[in-house]
Amino acid sequence: MIPKYQRPEAPVAARFPGGSAKSGDAADIHWRDFFTDPRLKRYIELALANNRDLRVAALNVEHARAEFRIQRSALFPTVDATGSFTRSRTPAYTYPAGAFGGGGGGAITTSPYTLNQFSASVGTTAYEVDLFGRVRSLNRQALETYFATDATRRSTQIALVAQVATQYLTLREQEEQLALARQTQMSVQKSYDLNKKAFDIGTASELDVSTSDGQLQTARINVITYERTVAQAANYLALLIGQPLPMDAPPGRALRGQGVLEDIPAGLPSDLLARRPDIVAAEHTLLSANANIGAARAAFFPTISLTSSAGSTSFQLSQLFTKGAGTWAFSPQISIPIFTGGKNSADLDAAKISKRIEIANYEKSIQTAFREVADALAGRATYNRELGAREALVAAQQRRYDLTDTRYRQGVDNYLSVLLAQQDLYSAQRDLVSTRTDRLANLITLYKSLGGGWN
């Protein structure tokens, strides 16, 4: 009764835009080989062991497997052994004259008596003979649900590895931004001190002192802001790994020295169908809905159930298993649906609609995966060029600041030029740190989108 399954065609292009189908598969690259930072590796290990979301996903798999075992048990008859003992007492009773026929005679009085009855039997109750596959369809549905749940667990692990790595990079970024803000504050403090001394001896204006003081307060605010973001990033990372950040973790690397694997083979979009766990989970959910149609179809046909037992009955326990005490019973039952008020038809329509919904969800998961990979490939193609341009911008702004500072000290230029040059230098340095983080995060996203991180 289950319809023949045919995998829907992938509603995406045959190749990724801007990507080449290199040999190899990103899903075969172990996360230990992809990441090189020893501290990050330690954090990922802790997250895989302690993260509560991953633990719940694993428990969901165990629950789905138990549900499948429960459903599978319906394929077999349930055999129960029962034993019983009944003791009953019948009181004395007087029958009126003529109660048993005849023309005369007086009343008859019986004596009270006690009756013992022992019985033992083995049998099965309401075992459904699965002639039309209803039970097997439900069993297949539970099996596909179990497979989908297991694939979801793998998807959760991949997402967790990528999330821990990205959050670790965010923490490193905030730490470097904090160090940059402190360095800038020290530089601004020196400028303020020089302007204050120059003002005290009458060689600088009060406007220069006020301007440098405002710049100093801005630098202090930046330091305080990044101190807060560093603490918040560390707290979120601790949540992901499921425990406080260990004090004995190996030394970490700066953003420039992360050494994340860059040459990730993209392959073809068709590879995602078998390697991305979320797509695999969506297909198993579709297969589960397909199996449910079989159960809905079988509901239109008769249901045959068997109840049987064999045992022995005796009024004395010592004679319970003697010859002649045996009993048996066989009770087949057939139920033919005649009028259900349209329930069976509605159930079948609902099952078919559910399958169409899961087809759309399956196709959407493929499209989402294709878009994630395409975006990451586009980022990989441009981030290196952007990073080179930003490094050149920082070098140019540093040169500009050095020149304007020298000209100001020589009395050729005013302090406003120094202020603008320093603000532009700081902005360029901050953007450079953010671009380094974005580039690494994009590579992690590409690795995750291609199904890497599960091994």
C-alpha positions in Angstrom: 0.0 0.0 0.0 3.0 2.4 0.3 3.4 4.4 -2.9 6.6 3.8 -4.8 9.0 6.5 -3.7 10.8 8.7 -6.3 13.2 11.3 -5.0 12.2 14.8 -6.2 14.6 16.5 -8.5 16.8 19.1 -6.9 15.3 22.5 -7.7 18.8 24.2 -8.0 21.4 24.6 -10.7 23.8 21.8 -11.6 26.8 23.8 -10.5 27.5 26.4 -7.8 28.0 29.9 -9.1 31.7 30.8 -9.0 32.7 27.4 -7.6 34.7 24.6 -9.1 34.0 20.9 -8.6 37.3 19.9 -7.0 38.1 16.4 -6.1 37.4 15.4 -2.6 34.5 16.1 -0.2 34.4 18.7 2.6 32.3 16.2 4.6 35.4 13.9 4.8 37.6 16.6 6.3 37.7 16.1 10.1 37.2 19.2 12.1 40.5 18.5 13.8 42.2 18.9 10.4 40.1 22.0 9.5 41.0 23.9 12.6 44.6 24.4 13.8 44.2 26.6 16.9 44.8 24.2 19.9 42.6 26.2 22.2 39.7 26.1 19.8 40.1 22.4 19.4 39.9 22.0 23.2 36.7 24.1 23.3 35.1 22.0 20.5 35.9 18.8 22.4 34.3 20.2 25.5 31.2 21.4 23.6 30.8 17.9 22.0 30.9 16.4 25.4 28.9 18.9 27.4 26.6 21.0 25.2 23.0 20.6 26.3 21.4 21.1 22.9 23.5 18.3 21.5 22.7 16.1 24.5 19.0 16.7 23.9 19.4 15.8 20.2 21.1 12.6 21.2 18.3 11.8 23.6 15.7 12.5 20.9 17.4 9.8 18.8 17.1 7.3 21.7 13.5 8.3 22.1 12.8 7.8 18.4 14.5 4.4 18.4 12.4 3.3 21.4 9.2 4.5 19.6 10.3 2.5 16.5 10.8 -0.6 18.7 7.4 -0.2 20.1 5.8 0.1 16.7 7.8 -2.9 15.4 6.5 -5.1 18.2 3.1 -4.9 16.5 4.4 -7.2 13.8 4.6 -10.1 16.2 1.9 -11.7 18.4 1.9 -10.9 22.0 2.0 -14.2 24.0 0.9 -14.0 27.7 0.9 -16.7 30.3 -1.9 -16.4 32.9 -2.8 -18.4 36.0 -5.8 -18.0 38.1 -7.5 -19.4 41.2 -11.2 -18.9 42.0 -12.8 -20.0 45.3 -16.6 -19.5 45.6 -19.3 -20.5 48.1 -22.8 -21.4 47.3 -25.3 -21.0 50.2 -28.0 -23.5 51.2 -31.2 -23.1 49.2 -34.7 -24.6 49.6 -36.6 -25.5 46.4 -40.4 -25.4 46.8 -42.5 -28.6 46.3 -42.9 -29.5 42.6 -40.0 -27.3 41.5 -38.5 -30.1 39.6 -41.7 -31.4 38.0 -43.8 -34.4 39.0 -47.0 -34.5 40.8 -46.0 -34.4 44.3 -43.2 -34.5 46.8 -42.1 -32.0 49.4 -39.6 -29.1 49.4 -36.0 -29.9 48.7 -33.2 -28.2 50.6 -29.6 -28.2 49.4 -26.5 -28.0 51.5 -24.0 -25.1 51.2 -20.8 -26.0 49.4 -17.5 -24.3 48.5 -16.0 -24.7 45.0 -12.3 -24.3 44.1 -11.2 -23.8 40.4 -7.6 -23.6 39.2 -6.6 -22.6 35.6 -3.5 -21.9 33.6 -3.2 -20.9 30.0 -1.0 -19.4 27.3 -2.4 -17.3 24.5 -2.4 -14.2 22.3 -5.0 -11.5 22.3 -6.1 -9.4 19.3 -3.1 -10.1 17.1 -3.7 -8.3 13.8 -2.9 -10.3 10.7 -1.3 -7.7 8.5 -2.7 -8.8 5.1 -2.9 -5.3 3.7 0.3 -3.8 5.2 -1.2 -1.3 7.6 1.1 -2.4 10.5 4.1 -2.6 8.2 3.4 0.9 6.9 3.3 2.3 10.4 6.5 0.4 11.2 8.2 2.0 8.1 6.9 5.4 9.2 8.5 5.0 12.7 11.7 3.8 11.1 12.0 6.8 8.8 11.2 9.1 11.7 14.1 7.5 13.7 16.5 8.0 10.7 15.4 11.6 10.4 16.0 12.2 14.1 19.5 10.7 13.9 20.3 12.9 10.9 19.1 15.9 12.9 21.5 15.0 15.6 24.4 15.0 13.1 23.2 18.3 11.8 23.1 19.7 15.3 26.7 18.5 15.9 27.9 20.2 12.7 26.1 23.4 13.6 27.6 23.2 17.1 31.2 22.8 15.9 30.7 25.8 13.5 29.0 27.9 16.3 31.8 27.3 18.8 34.4 28.1 16.2 32.6 31.3 15.1 32.0 32.4 18.7 35.7 31.7 19.5 36.7 34.0 16.6 34.3 36.6 17.9 35.9 36.5 21.3 39.4 36.8 19.7 38.1 39.7 17.6 36.8 41.5 20.7 40.0 40.9 22.5 42.0 42.4 19.6 39.6 45.3 19.4 40.1 45.9 23.1 43.9 45.8 22.7 43.6 48.2 19.8 41.4 50.5 21.8 43.9 50.5 24.7 46.7 51.2 22.4 44.8 54.1 20.9 44.0 55.4 24.3 47.7 55.4 25.3 48.5 57.3 22.1 45.7 59.8 22.7 46.8 60.2 26.3 50.3 61.1 25.2 48.9 63.7 22.7 46.7 65.1 25.4 49.6 65.4 27.9 51.8 67.2 25.2 49.0 69.6 24.4 48.4 70.3 28.1 52.0 71.1 28.6 52.2 73.2 25.5 49.1 75.1 26.7 50.6 75.6 30.1 53.7 77.3 28.6 51.6 79.2 26.1 52.5 77.5 22.9 49.1 75.7 22.3 45.6 77.0 22.3 42.8 75.9 24.6 40.9 74.6 21.6 43.7 72.0 21.0 43.6 70.9 24.6 39.8 70.6 24.6 39.9 68.7 21.3 42.5 66.2 22.5 40.6 65.9 25.8 37.4 64.9 23.9 39.4 62.4 21.9 40.8 60.9 25.1 37.3 60.5 26.6 36.1 58.8 23.4 39.1 56.4 23.6 38.2 55.6 27.2 34.6 54.9 26.2 35.8 52.5 23.4 37.9 50.6 26.0 35.0 50.2 28.3 32.7 49.1 25.5 35.1 46.4 24.4 35.7 45.2 27.9 32.0 44.6 28.1 31.8 42.8 24.7 34.8 40.6 25.6 33.1 39.5 28.8 29.8 38.8 27.0 31.5 36.9 24.2 33.3 34.7 26.8 30.0 34.1 28.6 28.3 32.9 25.4 31.2 30.7 24.5 31.0 29.1 28.0 27.3 28.4 27.3 28.2 26.7 24.1 30.8 24.4 25.6 28.5 23.6 28.5 30.9 24.7 31.3 33.1 27.6 32.4 36.1 28.3 30.1 38.9 26.1 31.4 41.9 27.8 32.9 44.3 25.2 31.6 43.3 25.5 28.0 46.3 25.6 25.5 47.4 29.0 24.3 45.2 30.5 21.5 46.3 32.1 18.3 45.6 35.6 17.0 43.3 36.1 14.1 46.2 36.3 11.7 47.5 33.0 12.8 44.4 30.8 12.9 45.4 28.8 9.8 41.9 27.6 9.0 41.9 25.3 5.9 41.1 27.4 2.9 41.2 25.0 0.0 37.8 23.4 0.7 36.5 21.2 -2.2 33.0 22.5 -3.1 32.0 19.6 -5.3 28.6 19.6 -7.0 25.2 20.5 -5.5 24.1 16.9 -5.9 26.7 15.9 -3.3 24.8 17.9 -0.7 21.8 15.5 -1.0 23.8 12.7 0.6 26.2 14.6 2.8 24.2 17.4 4.5 22.4 15.9 7.5 19.6 18.4 7.4 18.8 17.4 3.8 19.0 13.8 4.7 16.7 14.4 7.7 14.2 16.2 5.4 14.2 13.3 3.0 13.6 10.7 5.7 10.7 12.9 7.0 9.3 12.8 3.4 9.7 9.0 3.4 7.9 8.8 6.7 5.0 10.8 5.2 5.0 8.5 2.2 4.7 5.4 4.4 1.8 7.0 6.2 -0.1 7.0 2.9 0.2 3.2 3.0 -1.3 3.0 6.4 -4.2 5.3 5.3 -4.8 3.2 2.2 -4.9 0.0 4.3 -7.7 1.4 6.5 -10.1 0.9 3.6 -9.6 -2.9 3.8 -10.8 -5.5 6.3 -8.9 -5.9 9.6 -8.4 -9.5 10.8 -7.4 -10.1 14.4 -6.8 -13.4 16.2 -7.3 -14.2 19.9 -6.4 -17.7 21.1 -5.4 -19.6 24.2 -4.5 -23.0 25.4 -4.3 -24.3 28.9 -6.0 -26.5 31.6 -8.7 -26.1 34.2 -9.3 -28.2 37.3 -11.1 -28.1 40.5 -8.0 -29.4 42.3 -4.6 -28.0 42.0 -3.0 -31.4 42.0 -5.0 -32.4 38.9 -4.5 -29.1 37.0 -2.1 -30.6 34.4 -3.5 -34.1 34.3 -4.9 -35.7 31.2 -8.3 -34.5 30.3 -7.9 -31.1 32.0 -6.8 -29.3 28.8 -8.8 -26.4 27.4 -8.4 -24.2 24.3 -10.1 -21.3 22.6 -9.7 -19.8 19.1 -11.5 -16.6 18.3 -10.7 -14.9 14.9 -12.4 -11.6 14.2 -12.8 -9.6 11.0 -13.7 -6.0 10.8 -14.9 -4.6 7.5 -15.3 -0.8 7.2 -18.7 -0.1 5.7 -19.5 3.5 6.8 -17.1 5.8 8.5 -18.6 9.1 7.7 -15.8 9.9 5.3 -13.1 9.5 8.0 -10.9 7.0 6.0 -11.1 9.2 2.9 -10.2 12.3 4.9 -7.3 10.4 6.5 -5.9 9.4 3.1 -6.3 13.0 1.8 -4.5 14.3 4.8 -1.7 11.8 4.4 -1.3 12.8 0.7 -1.3 16.5 1.6 1.3 15.9 4.3 3.5 14.2 1.7 3.2 17.2 -0.6 4.1 19.5 2.3 7.2 17.4 3.1 8.2 17.5 -0.6 8.1 21.3 -0.4 10.1 21.2 2.8 12.7 18.9 1.2 13.1 21.1 -1.8 13.4 24.2 0.4 16.1 22.5 2.4 18.0 21.9 -0.8 17.6 25.5 -2.0 18.7 26.8 1.4 21.8 24.6 1.4 22.6 25.7 -2.2 22.3 29.4 -1.2 24.5 29.0 1.9 27.2 27.3 -0.2 26.9 29.8 -3.0 27.2 32.8 -0.5 30.2 31.2 1.2 31.9 30.6 -2.2 31.3 34.2 -3.1 32.8 35.3 0.2 35.8 33.1 -0.3 36.4 34.7 -3.7 36.3 38.3 -2.4 37.4 38.3 1.2 41.1 37.8 0.4 41.1 40.8 -2.0 39.2 42.9 0.6 41.7 41.9 3.3 44.6 43.0 1.1 42.9 46.3 0.4 42.2 46.9 4.1 45.8 46.2 5.0 46.9 48.7 2.4 44.4 51.2 3.8 45.8 50.8 7.3 49.3 51.3 6.1 48.2 54.5 4.2 46.3 55.9 7.2 49.3 55.1 9.5 51.6 57.0 7.1 49.1 59.9 7.0 48.9 60.1 10.8 52.6 60.1 11.2 53.0 62.9 8.7 50.2 65.1 10.2 51.6 64.5 13.7 55.0 65.6 12.6 53.7 68.6 10.8 51.7 69.6 13.9 54.7 69.3 16.2 56.7 71.5 13.8 53.9 74.1 13.8 53.0 73.6 10.1 49.6 72.2 10.6 46.8 72.4 13.2 45.7 69.7 15.7 42.4 69.1 13.8 44.4 67.4 11.0 46.0 65.2 13.6 42.6 64.3 15.2 41.1 63.4 11.8 44.1 61.3 10.8 44.0 59.5 14.1 40.3 58.8 13.9 40.6 57.5 10.3 43.6 55.3 11.4 41.7 53.8 14.3 38.6 53.2 12.1 40.7 51.4 9.4 42.4 49.3 12.1 39.1 48.2 13.6 37.7 47.4 10.1 40.8 45.3 9.4 40.3 43.2 12.5 36.6 42.7 11.7 37.4 41.7 8.1 39.9 39.1 9.3 37.1 37.7 11.5 34.5 37.8 8.7 36.9 36.0 6.4 37.6 33.2 8.8 33.9 32.9 9.7 33.0 32.7 6.0 35.4 29.7 5.6 33.8 28.1 8.6 30.3 28.7 7.1 31.5 27.1 3.8 32.9 24.1 5.7 29.6 23.7 7.6 27.4 24.3 4.5 29.2 21.5 2.7 28.5 19.0 5.5 31.8 19.2 7.3 32.3 18.8 11.0 30.5 15.6 11.6 33.3 12.9 11.7 
